[in-house]
């Protein structure tokens, strides 16, 4: 059985194991990623936290593994509690997706399209409003994807059925973002893109690019993720009537630029990241303070949250803390986004050595969305670093979070 000491080593232990398997010395790894030997040694021993995705991407490239190899953990450990485990959900989803790779038989008993479309919208609502959305949405997905395919195959309304099917794939990709099953995320994102093209729906095309950029970033292809988002943004821009713009298209245009901004920040492209963020800010301003996309929750508050995340990716903890102090989380109608903003804030406090503040912010994030905190790789690594430092005032809060998230034995 894995003990607490092994769990606390986390990413560092995985780096050390893959490095030795590849016969790469600490000195060689340090030289090739632009770090010191002391930094590599501290990360491998769990005394320092390799927080930035760009660092993990460079390390994975040198030692011949994937980022998922470094940050993943057994699926059964990800979501304790009632209902199907994430392992069972991934297995069921994989079976459904394999069955739908070919033509879908048309039967008289095909699911009602209106009902399927409502279930897609309900799944997105649960994702943005439920503190236990990962478990709640996961339980719905296999049947939803299967029924969306069957409804699409039998419907004469191709655009409407394609929107329902694309929506089912979009929410599936969102759920898979929290599960180390990268191959399935690629397939789901590609299916969503194909369906959007089939429907010739500019909104779905834009959102499929937004969804696909996530697996690209996770695989370490930040430049390709940026290119994909910008190409889709250019395409959707041609469909926007300047005199009377469709709000969903303008929101998708803004969300694509936010995704591009994150990718640029992860590539240390400071100027580009903020340029893309300004474009998104202008789109949100044009939509007005009350607008939020029902699926992506793009709007003014989401733009503000991304400013915090961009500073976190760029390694600017002071700016993270300063910006977060001005955020009004009540303006953001998504528990996932509100919790993510607080997780970014905690990153800033940890980098500044303000461990008690980091722990209290993570507790607030847990109250908003327990799943978002307990299933977060970033949170697990922050907690490992806080436990290693073991500062007395933060200790009870940190250990409680670590136990509830499965990082320490209950």
N, C-alpha and C positions, 0 to 999 in steps of 0.2 A: 504493500500500500504506500502511496506517496505521502511523505511526512511534511510537516509544516516547513522545515528547513529547505526541502526541495522546491516546494511551491514558492517560497520567498525568493529563491534564486531566479526563477522565471526566465525571462528573455536571456539574461546573462548566461545561464546554464546551457540554453539552446545554442547560443553563439559559440560557446566553448566547445560543445560536442561536435557541431558541424565544422568548426575550424580545424579541430584535430583530425576529423575524418577526411578533410581535404588536404591534410599535411601542410597547413599554412601556419606559420609562427605568429605570435602576437606582434612581433616587430614588423613582419611583412604586412600583416593586416593593417596595423597602425599607419604605416607609410602609404599604403594604397588608398586609404580613406581620409587621409589628412588629419589624423589624430595622433596623440602621443601613446607610447606603450603603456604609460600609467593609466590613461583613460580607458584603453581596451581592457587592461587587467581589472580595473575597478568595476567596469560594466560586467565582465564575466563573473566576478566574485559577488555581484549583487550590491556593491558598495556605492555604485553610481547608476543612474537611470538613463538608458538610451531612449530618450523620449521622442526625438524628432524622426518622422518617417523617412526623411532623406538619409539619415544616418543608417537606419535599418536597411534601406534599399541598397546603399553602397556596401554594407557588410555582407548582405545576402549575395550580391553580385560577385564579391571576391571569393567567398567560401563555397559557392556553387549550390545555393539552396534558394528557396523563395522566402518572402517576408512572412507568409503564412506559416512556414516551417518554424520561424522564430517566435511568432506571437500566438500560434494556435495552442489549444489545449483540448482534451477529450470533450466531445460534444455533450456527453451525459452530465458533465460538470457545469455546463453553462447555465442551465435554467432549472433549478430545483423546484419542487412543488407539484401541485396537482396537474392532471392533464398529460397529454403525450409529451415525451421528451423531445428535445430538438433533434436528436438522432433519429427518432421515429418519424418526425415531420420531414426531415431531409430525405430519408429513404422513401417515404410516400410521395413526396414531390418528384423525386428522381424517376420513380416508376411512372407517374402520370406524364411527365415530360417525354419519357422514352416512348410511351404508348401513343403520344400525339405527334410524333415526328413525321408520320405518314398521313394519308387522307383519313378523315374522321367519318365513320359511317353515319348517314343521315337516317334517323328513325322518327317514328311518330311520337315517341316519348321524350323528345329533346327538351331540355330545360327551357322555361319561359325566359325570353331575353330581358324583359322588364325586370323580372325577379333577379336575374344574374347581375344586371347593371346596378340594381339597388344594393346587392350584396357587396359589389366592388366598392361602392361609395361608403357602405357601412364599415368595411375593412379599413379604409382610409380614415374614417372618423375614429375608429378604435385606436388606430396607430397614433393619431395626434391628440387624443383625449384621455386615454386610459394609462394609469401608472404601471399597469402590468400588460402593456400592449404586445410585448414580444411573445408572451405565452398565449394571449387572446387571439392575436392575428395568426400565429403559427398553427393553431388548431383549426383555423378556417381554410387555410391555403390549398391543401391537396384537392378537396372537393370543389373549391371555387375555380381553380385552374381547369379541372376536368369539365365542369359544367360550362365554363366560359367558352371552351373549345367546342363543346357539343352545340351550344347555342349559336356560335359563329358559323358552324358548318351547315346548320339547318335554316338560318335566317336569310330572308330576301333583302333585308336592310343591311347591306354590307358595312356601311360606315358606322352605323350605330353598334352593330355587333363587334366590329373591329375595335371600337373605343372601349367596350366592356372587356374584351380579351386583352387589349393592351393595358388597361387599368389593372387587371388581375396580375399580369406579368410585372407591372411597375411596382405594385405593393409587395409582390414576391421578392423582387430584387432588393427592395428596401429592407425587408426582413432578413434576407441572406447577407446583408452587409454586416450583421452582427454574428455570423456563423462562419467558422473557417471551412468553407466549402466553395472555394474560388471558382472551380470548374463549372459548377452549377450556376453561379452568378453570371458567368460569361454567356452560357447558353440562354438563360432567361433574358438577359439584356439584348442579345442578338435577336431572339424571338420577338421581343417588343418592337425593335427597330423594323423588322421585316413586316410586321402587321401594320405598323404606322404607314409604311410606304404603300402597302396594299390599299389602305384606306385613303391615301393621299390627303391625310389630315395634318396640317402644319403644326397644330398643337401637339399631337401625338408624336410627330417626327422630332420636334424640339425636346419633348420629355424623354424620348428614347435615347437621344444623345446625352442628355443629362444623366440618365440612369447608367448608360454604358461608360461614362467617364469615371464612375466609382470603381469598377473592377480594374480599369486602366491605372488609376492612382494606386490602388492596393497592390497591383503587380509591379509598381515602380516605374510606370511609363507616364510620368507627369507631363512631359512635352506632348505626347500623343493625346492625352486627356484634354489638354488645353486646346490643341488643334481641332479636335473633334467638337468641342463646345463652341469654338469661334466659327467653325464652318456651319454648324447648325444655326447659330445666331444670325449669321449672314443670310441664310436661307429663309428663316422665319421673318427677318426684317423686310424681305421683299414682299411678304404677304400682308404686312401691316399697312393699313390705309392711314396716312398721316392726318387726314381730316377727321376720320372717325375710327380710331384704332380699336380692334377687339381687345378687351381686357385680358383674356386668357393668353393671347399671343404676346402682348406686351409683358405680361408676367413671366411667360416662358423665356422671352428674350432676356429679361433681367436675371432669372435664375441660372441661365446658361453662363452669364458673365460672372455670377457668384461662384459657380463651380470652376470656371477658368481661373478666377482669382485665387482660389484655394490651391489649385494645381500649380500656379505660378509661385505662390508662397512656399510650397513644399520644394520647389526647385531653386529657392533663394533668389527669385526674380522680384525684388522689392518693388521697383517702379511699375512693372507690368501688373503685378497683383493689385496695386492700388488704382491703377488706371481702369482695370476691369471692374473693380469695386465701385468706382465713380459712375460708370455706365449703368450698373445695377441700381445705384442710388437715384440716378435720374429717372430710370424707369419706375421705381417705386414712388417717387415724387409725382410723376405724371398720373399714376393710378390713384393717388390719394391715400390718406392715412388709414382709412377703414378697409382697404382691399387686401384680401389674402387668398391666394390660389387654394382651391379645396384639396388638391393633392400635394403640392410642394410647399404650401404655406408661404410662397413668396409674397413679400410685402415689406413695408418700412422697417418693422421690427426684426424681420429675418435678415435684412441688410445690415442692421446694427449688430446683430449676433455674429455675422460673418466677419465684421471688423475685428471683433475680439478673437475669433478663431484664426484670422490671418496673422495677427500679431503673435499669437501663440506659436503658429507654424514658423514664423520668422525669428522666433527666439527672443521676443521682447517682453519680458515679464512685467516691467514697469508700465508699459503701455496697456497690457492686458488688464492689469488691476485698475488703472485709471479709467479706461473705457468701461469696464464692467460696473464701476461705481455709478456711472451715468445711465446704465440700462434700466428701462422700465419693463420688467419681465411680464407684467400684467397686460402689456400691449401685444403679446405674442400668443396667438391661439393654438399652441401646440406644446404638449408636455415634453415631447421629444426635443424640440428646439430649445425650450426653456432649460431643460436639464443639461443639454449639450453646452449651452452658454455658461452654466455654472461649472461644468467640468473644465472648460477652457480657462475660467477664472481660477480654479484650483491649480491648474498647471502654472499659472503666473505666481501664485502664492508659494508653491513648492520651490520654484526656481529662485524665489527671493528668500527662501529659508524660513518663511512664516508658516510653520507647520500647523499650528492650532487654527489659524485662519483657513488654511487649505482644508483641514478636516471638517470645520463647521460649514464651509461652502459645499463640500461633498455631501454632508448630511442634509442640507437644504435640497440639493439635487436629487437625493434619494427619496425625499418626501414627495417631490414632484413626479418622478418616474423611477421607481425602484429597478425596473428592468434595464433602463438606460444606464444606470450606474453599475448594477451587478454584472451586466454582460459586456462592459466596456474594457477593451484591452488597455486603453490609456489609463483608466481608473485603477486597474490592477497594478500597472507599473508605478503609478503615483503612490499607491498604498505600500508597495514593496519598499520604495525609497523612504517613505515616512516611518515604516516599521524598523528599517535598518538604522535610521537616525535615532529613533526611540526617545523622542523628547517628552518629558513627563506630562505636560499639560495637554498634549494632543493624544497621548497614549490610549486612554479608554475609548475615545471616539474612533480612532484609527483601527484598533483591534476589533471593535464592534462592526465596523464597515467590512473589514476583511473577513470576518466570520460569516456575515450575511451574504457576502458575495462569493463564498466558497474558496477564498484564498487561504484561510486558516480553518482548521477543524473546529466545528461548533462545540 
